[in-house]
Amino acid sequence: MTGPVSFNDLPALAQHLRNELENKKFILLYAYNGTGKTRLSTEFKNLGKDAEDADKRDTLYFNAFTEDLFTWDNDLDNDSERTLKIYAGSRFFAGLEEMEMDTRIRPLLDRYVDFDFRIDTEKWEVIFSREVPDGKGHRTEDGIKISRGEENIFIWCFFLAIVQLALDDDGTGPYSWVKYIYIDDPISSLDEQNAIAVATHMARMLKKKDSTLKTVISTHHTLFFNVLYNELKRGNKYFLCRDRAGGYLLRDTRDTPFFHHVAALTELYEADRSGQVYTHHFNMLRGIMEKTASFHGHANFSDCIKRDEDDLDGVLRTRIINLLSHGNYSLYEPREMMDENKEHFHRILHDFIRRYPFNPELFNHADTEEERND
């Protein structure tokens, strides 16, 4: 694709993605929330269904509907035996009883959490447990309810275990029908550290050389997208947005170098508001400033930095960014900033936002009086 391509509706876009996958193994999509990513994944899946045979399909997908296949029974009467119910009627769980899914999920899940689980294939439910200190050592607390983030990562690991089965299938197993994998925003409830780990692990699994499966991944999370962008080097990468006519516009990311800095800037703004600011955020901020400087015809990102009254040469904040964006900071091992550096980050970020006419609707929360005046 050499330039932006417009589509009147999502079925047409979904068919285009299928056509591209004839020659590509991966497609990576970046889109803002509300663009229609989840609906696109559904349309892609629907195109793979056989109109005459409802059991014939070709797409194994993960999206918001996948998470809805799991529901909590909180045992409101006794408040003790909480279980996660599995919707047994979904083909997503084909072969669950025969494939020993517990042993397949556990090595994946152990990367992220400290609880254990067991799957009851007669009652179609999952029981969670955790080792807790009791004064004499540890005891197993059974029937616990895990957090929303932990639930999300468990369901994701369940899905990954099924993907592994599909990748390994020789044409005779329960997932031999899978031709495409479609993954839409699997990290909605995860922190950044887990988001990076999920992206890296998933990409390396999907790059299995002898697999013929084709994959589409869509996300609104800039850090997640960037990690996948670097991991899936031979895939097609697109920016998906709505056009003025109400349709959909697909752009090659190489042709839209200034789109991503807008999404990244909103992510930095939210990180600053939450106080969860990590060392790699300075790398992201520098990247945004470099793109902005280039757009405005400046030779150096430092031209985009507001100078303090006692810093006439404008070197102080430039030195701070240079130092903190070139340290030994890995995206794969996020480290939280010290308070002093968080304060530097806050002031540089907010001065930058105020200096350039970014759309204020990008920043959903109204600034506090302190933020407006600092």
VOLUM-415226 format. One record per residue (C-alpha): residue number from 1; residue in three letters; x, y, z. Coordinates in pm, 1 decimal. Layout:
LOVO    n  res         X         Y         Z
LOVO  NUM  Ala         X         Y         Z
...
This chain:
LOVO    n  res         X         Y         Z
LOVO    1  Met       0.0       0.0       0.0
LOVO    2  Thr     164.3     320.7    -119.7
LOVO    3  Gly     -73.0     579.0      29.3
LOVO    4  Pro    -383.3     625.6     244.5
LOVO    5  Val    -673.6     399.7     145.1
LOVO    6  Ser   -1036.3     478.5     233.4
LOVO    7  Phe   -1307.0     222.5     308.8
LOVO    8  Asn   -1679.7     288.4     327.5
LOVO    9  Asp   -1740.3      38.4     605.5
LOVO   10  Leu   -1575.0    -217.5     832.8
LOVO   11  Pro   -1661.7    -528.6     623.3
LOVO   12  Ala   -1473.7    -375.2     329.0
LOVO   13  Leu   -1176.8    -298.0     553.2
LOVO   14  Ala   -1184.1    -648.4     702.5
LOVO   15  Gln   -1179.0    -800.1     353.0
LOVO   16  His    -883.2    -578.9     262.5
LOVO   17  Leu    -690.0    -710.4     563.0
LOVO   18  Arg    -765.8   -1068.1     458.1
LOVO   19  Asn    -640.7    -994.4     107.0
LOVO   20  Glu    -316.2    -848.9     244.0
LOVO   21  Leu    -260.1   -1154.5     460.9
LOVO   22  Glu    -232.0   -1363.4     147.1
LOVO   23  Asn     120.6   -1222.9     117.0
LOVO   24  Lys     196.5   -1113.7     473.6
LOVO   25  Lys     212.3   -1301.0     802.4
LOVO   26  Phe     137.9   -1005.6    1032.8
LOVO   27  Ile     -66.9    -686.9    1025.3
LOVO   28  Leu     -33.3    -438.1    1310.4
LOVO   29  Leu    -294.8    -164.0    1353.2
LOVO   30  Tyr    -282.3     143.7    1572.9
LOVO   31  Ala    -611.5     326.9    1635.6
LOVO   32  Tyr    -757.8     552.3    1902.0
LOVO   33  Asn   -1029.3     418.6    2128.3
LOVO   34  Gly   -1371.8     452.3    1968.9
LOVO   35  Thr   -1243.9     407.6    1613.5
LOVO   36  Gly   -1401.6      62.8    1577.2
LOVO   37  Lys   -1119.0    -182.6    1648.8
LOVO   38  Thr   -1338.4    -435.2    1829.3
LOVO   39  Arg   -1609.7    -418.8    1563.7
LOVO   40  Leu   -1341.6    -465.8    1297.0
LOVO   41  Ser   -1219.8    -783.3    1466.4
LOVO   42  Thr   -1578.2    -913.1    1468.3
LOVO   43  Glu   -1626.0    -834.6    1098.4
LOVO   44  Phe   -1296.1   -1006.6    1017.2
LOVO   45  Lys   -1411.6   -1314.0    1208.7
LOVO   46  Asn   -1755.0   -1310.8    1041.2
LOVO   47  Leu   -1599.0   -1314.9     693.3
LOVO   48  Gly   -1442.2   -1648.5     783.3
LOVO   49  Lys   -1769.7   -1816.7     869.1
LOVO   50  Asp   -1939.3   -2058.6     633.8
LOVO   51  Ala   -2293.2   -1938.2     556.9
LOVO   52  Glu   -2415.8   -2296.0     513.5
LOVO   53  Asp   -2227.4   -2452.6     805.3
LOVO   54  Ala   -2218.2   -2250.4    1129.1
LOVO   55  Asp   -1946.7   -2477.1    1269.3
LOVO   56  Lys   -1701.2   -2384.9     993.9
LOVO   57  Arg   -1487.2   -2080.0    1061.2
LOVO   58  Asp   -1123.6   -1980.0    1029.2
LOVO   59  Thr   -1045.6   -1711.3    1291.2
LOVO   60  Leu    -937.3   -1751.4    1651.1
LOVO   61  Tyr    -986.1   -1409.4    1805.5
LOVO   62  Phe    -927.9   -1221.0    2127.6
LOVO   63  Asn   -1131.3    -908.2    2200.9
LOVO   64  Ala   -1376.7    -773.3    2457.8
LOVO   65  Phe   -1619.3   -1053.0    2373.2
LOVO   66  Thr   -1357.3   -1315.0    2460.4
LOVO   67  Glu   -1336.7   -1177.8    2813.8
LOVO   68  Asp   -1716.8   -1206.9    2838.1
LOVO   69  Leu   -1685.9   -1586.5    2807.8
LOVO   70  Phe   -1571.9   -1576.7    3171.7
LOVO   71  Thr   -1804.2   -1457.2    3449.7
LOVO   72  Trp   -1769.8   -1451.7    3828.5
LOVO   73  Asp   -1979.1   -1646.3    4076.1
LOVO   74  Asn   -1900.8   -1451.1    4391.9
LOVO   75  Asp   -2082.8   -1689.0    4629.0
LOVO   76  Leu   -2282.9   -1404.5    4781.3
LOVO   77  Asp   -2458.8   -1639.8    5023.4
LOVO   78  Asn   -2147.5   -1782.1    5193.1
LOVO   79  Asp   -1879.4   -1537.6    5074.6
LOVO   80  Ser   -1618.7   -1811.8    5057.7
LOVO   81  Glu   -1622.6   -2015.6    4733.5
LOVO   82  Arg   -1566.3   -1764.8    4454.6
LOVO   83  Thr   -1520.1   -1914.8    4108.7
LOVO   84  Leu   -1474.2   -1789.3    3754.3
LOVO   85  Lys   -1737.0   -1955.1    3533.8
LOVO   86  Ile   -1651.8   -2065.1    3179.5
LOVO   87  Tyr   -1911.3   -2051.0    2900.8
LOVO   88  Ala   -1899.7   -2411.7    2786.6
LOVO   89  Gly   -2092.7   -2350.5    2465.0
LOVO   90  Ser   -1815.8   -2154.3    2293.5
LOVO   91  Arg   -1592.8   -2322.1    2037.3
LOVO   92  Phe   -1313.8   -2119.6    2193.2
LOVO   93  Phe   -1293.8   -2396.9    2455.2
LOVO   94  Ala   -1288.2   -2689.8    2212.4
LOVO   95  Gly   -1075.2   -2968.8    2354.1
LOVO   96  Leu   -1058.9   -2816.8    2702.5
LOVO   97  Glu   -1128.3   -3148.4    2873.9
LOVO   98  Glu    -872.5   -3347.5    2674.5
LOVO   99  Met    -585.3   -3100.6    2641.2
LOVO  100  Glu    -484.6   -3057.2    3010.6
LOVO  101  Met    -510.3   -2681.2    2983.0
LOVO  102  Asp    -398.2   -2628.3    3342.7
LOVO  103  Thr     -47.5   -2743.8    3260.6
LOVO  104  Arg     -41.9   -2540.9    2939.4
LOVO  105  Ile    -160.2   -2215.7    3100.5
LOVO  106  Arg      45.8   -2230.5    3420.0
LOVO  107  Pro     393.9   -2171.3    3265.1
LOVO  108  Leu     253.3   -1869.1    3080.2
LOVO  109  Leu      72.9   -1730.8    3384.0
LOVO  110  Asp     370.3   -1771.4    3619.0
LOVO  111  Arg     546.3   -1493.4    3427.2
LOVO  112  Tyr     302.2   -1236.6    3563.5
LOVO  113  Val     126.7   -1339.9    3887.0
LOVO  114  Asp     174.1   -1513.6    4222.1
LOVO  115  Phe    -154.4   -1707.9    4244.8
LOVO  116  Asp    -240.4   -2059.2    4130.4
LOVO  117  Phe    -556.7   -2208.1    3981.5
LOVO  118  Arg    -728.8   -2527.6    3876.5
LOVO  119  Ile    -989.8   -2583.5    3607.0
LOVO  120  Asp   -1292.2   -2799.4    3689.7
LOVO  121  Thr   -1406.8   -2934.5    3351.7
LOVO  122  Glu   -1718.9   -3092.2    3502.0
LOVO  123  Lys   -1852.4   -2769.6    3653.7
LOVO  124  Trp   -1682.5   -2551.0    3388.3
LOVO  125  Glu   -1525.8   -2316.6    3636.4
LOVO  126  Val   -1185.6   -2194.8    3753.6
LOVO  127  Ile   -1087.6   -2192.8    4122.3
LOVO  128  Phe    -804.3   -1962.8    4227.0
LOVO  129  Ser    -573.0   -1997.3    4526.8
LOVO  130  Arg    -278.5   -1816.4    4680.3
LOVO  131  Glu     -11.6   -1895.0    4937.8
LOVO  132  Val     -46.0   -1658.2    5236.6
LOVO  133  Pro     162.2   -1627.3    5556.0
LOVO  134  Asp      -7.4   -1757.9    5872.3
LOVO  135  Gly     258.4   -1704.1    6142.5
LOVO  136  Lys     395.8   -2056.5    6114.9
LOVO  137  Gly     488.9   -2043.3    5750.0
LOVO  138  His     238.2   -2037.9    5468.4
LOVO  139  Arg    -101.4   -2186.3    5400.1
LOVO  140  Thr    -307.1   -2215.2    5082.7
LOVO  141  Glu    -610.7   -1989.3    5069.6
LOVO  142  Asp    -855.2   -2144.3    4823.0
LOVO  143  Gly   -1151.1   -1995.2    4641.7
LOVO  144  Ile   -1010.3   -1642.1    4632.7
LOVO  145  Lys   -1128.2   -1365.9    4401.4
LOVO  146  Ile    -843.4   -1216.5    4201.7
LOVO  147  Ser    -821.0    -852.8    4090.2
LOVO  148  Arg    -950.3    -728.4    3755.8
LOVO  149  Gly    -595.7    -695.7    3624.7
LOVO  150  Glu    -510.7   -1049.2    3740.7
LOVO  151  Glu    -830.4   -1181.3    3583.1
LOVO  152  Asn    -739.5   -1009.4    3257.4
LOVO  153  Ile    -392.4   -1163.3    3248.4
LOVO  154  Phe    -533.4   -1508.4    3334.9
LOVO  155  Ile    -778.1   -1491.9    3042.7
LOVO  156  Trp    -497.2   -1368.9    2819.7
LOVO  157  Cys    -275.5   -1663.2    2919.6
LOVO  158  Phe    -570.7   -1897.0    2859.4
LOVO  159  Phe    -592.1   -1753.2    2508.7
LOVO  160  Leu    -214.7   -1782.4    2455.5
LOVO  161  Ala    -227.6   -2149.1    2552.4
LOVO  162  Ile    -492.1   -2202.1    2284.2
LOVO  163  Val    -282.0   -2007.7    2032.8
LOVO  164  Gln       9.0   -2238.7    2112.4
LOVO  165  Leu    -214.1   -2538.4    2044.1
LOVO  166  Ala    -320.3   -2385.6    1712.6
LOVO  167  Leu      42.4   -2311.7    1617.7
LOVO  168  Asp     143.9   -2670.3    1697.3
LOVO  169  Asp    -160.6   -2832.9    1534.3
LOVO  170  Asp     -71.0   -3082.5    1261.1
LOVO  171  Gly    -416.4   -3068.3    1106.7
LOVO  172  Thr    -579.2   -3328.6    1331.4
LOVO  173  Gly    -626.5   -3143.8    1661.5
LOVO  174  Pro    -918.6   -2942.0    1801.5
LOVO  175  Tyr    -781.8   -2616.1    1657.3
LOVO  176  Ser    -698.1   -2735.9    1305.9
LOVO  177  Trp    -970.0   -2499.7    1174.2
LOVO  178  Val    -765.8   -2191.1    1268.1
LOVO  179  Lys    -619.6   -2002.3     972.7
LOVO  180  Tyr    -613.5   -1652.5    1121.5
LOVO  181  Ile    -551.0   -1510.1    1467.2
LOVO  182  Tyr    -702.2   -1169.3    1544.1
LOVO  183  Ile    -597.8    -997.2    1868.4
LOVO  184  Asp    -759.8    -670.5    1977.6
LOVO  185  Asp    -621.5    -479.5    2277.5
LOVO  186  Pro    -532.1    -760.7    2518.6
LOVO  187  Ile    -381.9    -521.9    2777.3
LOVO  188  Ser    -674.2    -301.6    2879.9
LOVO  189  Ser    -625.3    -371.6    3251.4
LOVO  190  Leu    -247.8    -415.1    3262.3
LOVO  191  Asp      22.9    -181.3    3387.0
LOVO  192  Glu     305.1     -79.3    3153.9
LOVO  193  Gln     553.1    -338.7    3274.9
LOVO  194  Asn     312.4    -623.1    3200.3
LOVO  195  Ala     209.0    -457.3    2872.8
LOVO  196  Ile     569.8    -470.0    2752.6
LOVO  197  Ala     615.1    -827.9    2869.2
LOVO  198  Val     290.2    -936.4    2700.4
LOVO  199  Ala     386.2    -773.1    2369.3
LOVO  200  Thr     734.0    -925.4    2367.0
LOVO  201  His     625.7   -1275.0    2463.0
LOVO  202  Met     331.2   -1278.7    2223.8
LOVO  203  Ala     537.7   -1157.0    1927.7
LOVO  204  Arg     805.4   -1418.2    1982.1
LOVO  205  Met     545.3   -1692.6    2004.5
LOVO  206  Leu     370.8   -1581.7    1685.6
LOVO  207  Lys     697.7   -1560.9    1490.5
LOVO  208  Lys     735.1   -1937.0    1503.3
LOVO  209  Lys     895.6   -1998.8    1164.6
LOVO  210  Asp     713.3   -2313.6    1056.4
LOVO  211  Ser     362.5   -2185.4    1133.7
LOVO  212  Thr     130.2   -2092.7     846.3
LOVO  213  Leu    -110.7   -1896.5    1066.5
LOVO  214  Lys    -163.6   -1528.4     982.6
LOVO  215  Thr    -218.1   -1265.1    1254.3
LOVO  216  Val    -380.3    -922.1    1290.9
LOVO  217  Ile    -312.3    -721.6    1609.2
LOVO  218  Ser    -489.9    -392.6    1686.3
LOVO  219  Thr    -428.5    -161.0    1981.2
LOVO  220  His    -470.5     193.4    2111.9
LOVO  221  His    -173.7     161.7    2349.1
LOVO  222  Thr     132.1     341.5    2209.0
LOVO  223  Leu     395.5     158.0    2413.2
LOVO  224  Phe     240.3    -180.0    2330.3
LOVO  225  Phe     231.0     -81.0    1961.5
LOVO  226  Asn     593.3      34.4    1963.4
LOVO  227  Val     720.2    -289.6    2116.8
LOVO  228  Leu     526.7    -493.7    1860.0
LOVO  229  Tyr     644.5    -261.6    1582.0
LOVO  230  Asn    1004.1    -349.1    1666.4
LOVO  231  Glu     936.2    -720.0    1717.4
LOVO  232  Leu     726.0    -782.5    1403.2
LOVO  233  Lys     963.5    -620.5    1156.0
LOVO  234  Arg     826.9    -789.2     843.4
LOVO  235  Gly     460.7    -717.7     906.9
LOVO  236  Asn     248.9    -436.1     766.8
LOVO  237  Lys     191.3    -154.7    1017.6
LOVO  238  Tyr     -98.2      86.6     980.8
LOVO  239  Phe    -264.6     380.8    1147.9
LOVO  240  Leu    -644.4     340.6    1140.2
LOVO  241  Cys    -874.6     641.0    1176.6
LOVO  242  Arg   -1215.2     770.4    1069.2
LOVO  243  Asp   -1236.6     994.7     765.0
LOVO  244  Arg   -1456.3    1302.0     725.5
LOVO  245  Ala   -1714.0    1111.6     522.1
LOVO  246  Gly   -1773.4     866.5     806.6
LOVO  247  Gly   -1569.0     585.7     658.6
LOVO  248  Tyr   -1231.8     446.0     758.2
LOVO  249  Leu    -884.0     551.8     652.4
LOVO  250  Leu    -585.6     317.4     661.3
LOVO  251  Arg    -238.8     475.0     645.3
LOVO  252  Asp      98.9     308.7     636.1
LOVO  253  Thr     281.9     426.6     948.8
LOVO  254  Arg     583.5     517.1     736.2
LOVO  255  Asp     365.2     775.1     561.1
LOVO  256  Thr     229.2     928.0     883.6
LOVO  257  Pro     531.0    1010.7    1100.4
LOVO  258  Phe     342.4    1271.6    1304.1
LOVO  259  Phe      34.1    1074.0    1399.3
LOVO  260  His     191.6     865.5    1673.2
LOVO  261  His     337.4    1152.3    1869.9
LOVO  262  Val     -17.5    1277.3    1939.6
LOVO  263  Ala    -123.2     946.7    2094.3
LOVO  264  Ala     207.9     920.0    2279.3
LOVO  265  Leu     161.2    1269.1    2420.5
LOVO  266  Thr    -179.7    1181.0    2567.5
LOVO  267  Glu     -24.2     870.3    2723.0
LOVO  268  Leu     250.6    1079.5    2884.3
LOVO  269  Tyr     -10.1    1324.2    3012.8
LOVO  270  Glu    -206.3    1042.7    3181.3
LOVO  271  Ala     110.5     889.4    3324.8
LOVO  272  Asp     204.0    1225.4    3475.0
LOVO  273  Arg    -141.7    1270.5    3628.1
LOVO  274  Ser    -133.7     923.5    3782.5
LOVO  275  Gly     218.8     967.3    3921.2
LOVO  276  Gln     325.0     642.3    3751.5
LOVO  277  Val     612.2     797.7    3559.2
LOVO  278  Tyr     896.2     570.6    3449.3
LOVO  279  Thr    1242.6     641.9    3315.9
LOVO  280  His    1149.0     545.7    2960.3
LOVO  281  His     886.4     823.8    2956.2
LOVO  282  Phe    1169.5    1072.0    2907.0
LOVO  283  Asn    1267.0     878.0    2593.2
LOVO  284  Met     909.5     909.2    2467.8
LOVO  285  Leu     898.4    1282.4    2549.9
LOVO  286  Arg    1223.7    1345.4    2365.3
LOVO  287  Gly    1089.6    1156.5    2062.7
LOVO  288  Ile     776.8    1373.8    2057.9
LOVO  289  Met     986.1    1690.0    2079.6
LOVO  290  Glu    1212.0    1572.8    1797.8
LOVO  291  Lys     911.1    1517.3    1570.5
LOVO  292  Thr     764.6    1854.7    1667.5
LOVO  293  Ala    1095.4    2032.2    1603.9
LOVO  294  Ser    1122.9    1868.1    1262.2
LOVO  295  Phe     764.6    1964.6    1176.4
LOVO  296  His     831.5    2329.4    1264.5
LOVO  297  Gly    1163.3    2337.9    1079.4
LOVO  298  His    1394.3    2347.2    1380.1
LOVO  299  Ala    1728.4    2169.8    1379.7
LOVO  300  Asn    1714.1    2049.8    1740.9
LOVO  301  Phe    1446.8    1931.4    1982.9
LOVO  302  Ser    1579.3    2183.1    2238.2
LOVO  303  Asp    1410.8    2458.3    2035.3
LOVO  304  Cys    1078.0    2317.2    2161.2
LOVO  305  Ile    1170.9    2354.2    2528.7
LOVO  306  Lys    1051.7    2653.6    2729.4
LOVO  307  Arg    1337.9    2835.0    2901.0
LOVO  308  Asp    1313.4    2927.8    3265.9
LOVO  309  Glu    1376.7    3292.3    3355.8
LOVO  310  Asp    1699.6    3199.3    3534.5
LOVO  311  Asp    1817.0    2982.7    3243.2
LOVO  312  Leu    1874.1    3234.9    2966.1
LOVO  313  Asp    2077.7    2995.4    2754.4
LOVO  314  Gly    1806.0    2728.8    2776.7
LOVO  315  Val    2054.5    2456.6    2856.6
LOVO  316  Leu    1924.4    2325.6    3190.4
LOVO  317  Arg    1614.6    2141.0    3068.1
LOVO  318  Thr    1794.0    2025.6    2754.2
LOVO  319  Arg    2064.4    1870.4    2971.3
LOVO  320  Ile    1799.5    1703.8    3188.6
LOVO  321  Ile    1629.3    1546.7    2885.8
LOVO  322  Asn    1961.3    1444.8    2730.6
LOVO  323  Leu    2072.4    1281.2    3054.2
LOVO  324  Leu    1745.7    1103.6    3134.8
LOVO  325  Ser    1671.1     987.3    2780.7
LOVO  326  His    2015.5     839.0    2723.7
LOVO  327  Gly    2064.6     649.0    3046.3
LOVO  328  Asn    2065.7     273.4    3071.5
LOVO  329  Tyr    1684.9     257.5    3076.9
LOVO  330  Ser    1519.1     -40.6    2915.1
LOVO  331  Leu    1158.9     -54.0    2794.8
LOVO  332  Tyr    1161.5    -416.2    2906.8
LOVO  333  Glu    1253.1    -332.5    3267.5
LOVO  334  Pro    1056.0     -16.3    3355.0
LOVO  335  Arg    1185.2     177.8    3654.3
LOVO  336  Glu     986.9     445.5    3831.4
LOVO  337  Met    1142.5     792.0    3837.1
LOVO  338  Met    1266.9     958.4    4150.1
LOVO  339  Asp    1042.1    1239.7    4276.9
LOVO  340  Glu    1284.1    1511.4    4167.1
LOVO  341  Asn    1289.0    1379.2    3810.3
LOVO  342  Lys     911.0    1344.1    3813.6
LOVO  343  Glu     889.7    1714.8    3890.2
LOVO  344  His    1123.7    1798.0    3600.3
LOVO  345  Phe     916.9    1575.0    3373.3
LOVO  346  His     591.0    1737.8    3485.1
LOVO  347  Arg     709.1    2093.2    3417.4
LOVO  348  Ile     871.5    2016.2    3081.0
LOVO  349  Leu     566.9    1821.1    2962.6
LOVO  350  His     307.6    2079.7    3064.5
LOVO  351  Asp     510.9    2372.2    2929.2
LOVO  352  Phe     539.2    2186.0    2599.5
LOVO  353  Ile     163.4    2120.9    2584.9
LOVO  354  Arg      86.7    2485.9    2661.8
LOVO  355  Arg     340.6    2616.9    2411.2
LOVO  356  Tyr     199.3    2431.8    2110.0
LOVO  357  Pro    -169.8    2437.7    2005.5
LOVO  358  Phe    -255.0    2073.7    2062.3
LOVO  359  Asn    -625.3    1996.7    2070.7
LOVO  360  Pro    -727.0    2032.8    2440.2
LOVO  361  Glu    -976.9    1748.7    2396.1
LOVO  362  Leu    -679.3    1512.5    2381.0
LOVO  363  Phe    -637.4    1568.9    2753.2
LOVO  364  Asn    -967.6    1455.9    2900.7
LOVO  365  His    -914.5    1579.0    3256.5
LOVO  366  Ala    -927.8    1947.6    3337.7
LOVO  367  Asp    -599.7    2069.0    3481.6
LOVO  368  Thr    -594.8    2168.1    3843.1
LOVO  369  Glu    -528.5    2532.2    3935.8
LOVO  370  Glu    -177.3    2433.1    4036.6
LOVO  371  Glu    -113.8    2274.9    3696.4
LOVO  372  Arg    -241.5    2583.8    3513.5
LOVO  373  Asn     -21.8    2815.4    3713.2
LOVO  374  Asp     302.6    2623.0    3761.6
